[in-house]
Structure formats: structure tokens, C-alpha cells
Amino acid sequence: MMLKDPSCPASLSGALAERLSKSGLRVSVRIQRSPVRDARGEIIGIVERSQALAPGSSCSVAEAHLRLLVEQIPLFFWTTDLQLRVTSHWGRTASLAKSFPRYPVGQTIYQYLRCRDDGEPPAKQHFLALHGVSSRVEYSSRNRRYDLSIGPYLHPQGKIIGCIGMALDITESRKTEDEIRFRASHDGLTGLANYREFFESLEQEVRRVERTRQPFALLLLDLDDLKAINDRLGHLTGNRALNRLARVMKEQCRTTDLAARYGGDEFAILLLDADGERAQNVAQRISACLRSQNDSPPLSVSTGYSVYLNDGLSATELLEAADKRLYQSKKSRHSCAPNPDNQHTESART
Amino acid sequence: MSVQPNAEFLLKSFLSNTDEAVVGFDLDGAIFLWNQAAAELYGFSQPEIIGPTR
């Protein structure tokens, strides 16, 4: 417990100390200590007198207990007066000590929530609350994200006397949500967008282009001979081959383009604000990049593109058109080089 | 001549009426004195600290 500290000096006057109370709350006290002597003058004990320092820390046991319970919730509350000064503060201050002041009573909400502009959240919501409007807003401060609810603080007779605010720390859950969203929309092996994400983006682009009339192109890529690589060199090598292509695709894309792994060995790129020429350019650059790599096995791709309006008006039409060109390029490749499977894998083995 | 209250009574009433937390402990650190203000300040009642009978 707190006072059983035999190393403490027997005489002490006006020293400051922090003690733990039963409710777990720290109590700041000023201490006077004097020795207790027996009839012969030998010290047999110590008497200590202490008084609480901060007015806030001398709260009643019931309030301290309630505060302790409230602190178990990842949540904090505050009330303000009509001038938006904090009049009370409840909740998990310990974990937020770095981003929020520890003793905020008397501060303005600008200091308390580290905001500036009256027209921006969360100050704006406080002004709304003073007019009787409750609102909710997400707010970021110092790398943490909070879900704020701010409403009017009503006197029992119904008059607004300030605001009541509540903040829930959603940093972690937001991170998890983002990760789940990423995993649901991306391919686990290559990190590119997956089929669904790609198809949704394509449909979205089709809808958008109906208004903007800015053409876009679609490029399908097929990693040649993946099956042969898998069969002869193992699936790990096959996976590495897929990753190599994915990396090259990312390098050759603009940030506004969307690269996706469309299926097993099929990839696709949505090229915004692009025509057939740019699509062919990108396809050639990717092929050239793969050719220049020294890694084994050497990789090559077959490509097919389609352009909005010329080749179709819907996502399905565009995909079909691109697929047709892809098939043709595959067929011509096969007729040019009769047995590329063996060439590739043989060169990889030597 | 007025009545002299006995010293123990005087001390006890002083201890329970002061708003200073007064705590006494022996050289082993065992607490033998714990007044009303100490109970209020630290949240522990006298029986919790000293034991039910002393």
C-alpha cells in the first residue's frame, strides 16, 4: 500500500507527494511528518499529516470510483460553457496524454481538441451544439482518429448552458477496416487490384465517361507459358514470375491507372484518358521491360487492348474486344515461334 | 473552575474533526492510526487499514 515505506524520513515539513487512493486515482498531497517518541525519547513511530493539493484530486470517493470505471472505456467526454471553455473532463486521459492536455478544465476547446478554425470540425460542431443541434464528425489529431459526438448541454429547465462532447478513439478499428478493405479488393500474391475491384472500376469509368467524354483504354495481358513454368520449375517460380510481371506493370502505370490481376495468368490495366496508341505503347514498354530482365525464366506477355467508344460502350463489350485482340496476338505468336514453351524453359535450365 | 476533559477524549475528537489526514505508523511501517480525513482522502476506511479491532 501507500504509507508503508520504512525508508521515509521521520521528520518532514511541507513535502509534496503523490499517493494512490483506493479507487486507483493519484492524489497529490502536502505532507508534514514528525516522529513519535516514548518516555525515554526513543523514536517508536511516525505521525504523518497530509492534505490534498489540487482541488480536482480531492473529489469524493464515489466520483473517483466512477472516474475509474469510465476510464476503462476507450472514450472520453467533456462539457463546456457558452464560451466553449472546458468545464469538466472525463475518461481515458492516460492513453491520450501525448495528444491531449492532462488538466484541461478551463482551457478552450481550441486548445483541448487542438483545432483552430471556427468553420471547421470540431469547433463548428460546438457552435451548432450551442444552437441546439447535435452532430457527429470524424476528426484526426496527431496521428489518431476520433469519432466525435457533440450536442447541447441543457440545464434541467431546458436552457442551453454549453456543449457536451464525446470522443471515441477509432484509430485501430479504422486501420483494421482499411486493411480488410484492401485485402478484399486486392490480389494476395501480387498486391494488384483483384478482378472485382477492376471490374467495378471499369464500370465506374464507363459511367463517368458518359458525362466527361474522355476516352479511356483497357489493356489485357497474359503471362505466356505460366503453366509450363509451374510444371517444370515449380509453383514458387511461377509465383515469382507473376510478381515480376506485376512489378513491371506497376512501374509502367500512371498513378491514375489501375493495374489488376484479372485471373490466374491474366492481368489487366485500366488506362485513364488514353487512346489505342497509348495502350499499345504501354503494352510494348511492358514487353520490352520483361525482355531486358536477366532473371530466369525469361518472361513474355501477350496483350490485347480496347478503347472506349471505338470498341464498345459497356464494360463487357470492352473486355470482349480486348480479349479478342489478346487471342489474336497469342495465335500469331504461336505461328511465328512454333514452340516457345521449350525455348523458354530450356534457356532457364542452362 | 472548569471541567478538564481527559486527554484521550480531546485527542480523539481533534483527530476525527480535523480536515488533515493523520496517519501514524510504527517503525515496521505498520499503521496504527488512521483518522476520518485519511479515510476520505485515500478511500480506505479505518477497519480496512488497521483491522476491525485494535
Interface residues (C-beta under 8 A of the other chain):
Chain A: M1 M2 L3 K4 D5 P6 R19 S21 K22 S23 V27 V29 V36 I43 I44 G45 I46 V47 E48 R49 S50 Q51 A52 S58 V61 A64
Chain B: D19 E20 A21 V22 V23 G24 F25 D26 L27 D28 G29 A30 I31 F32 L33 A38 E40 L41 Y42 G43 F44 I49
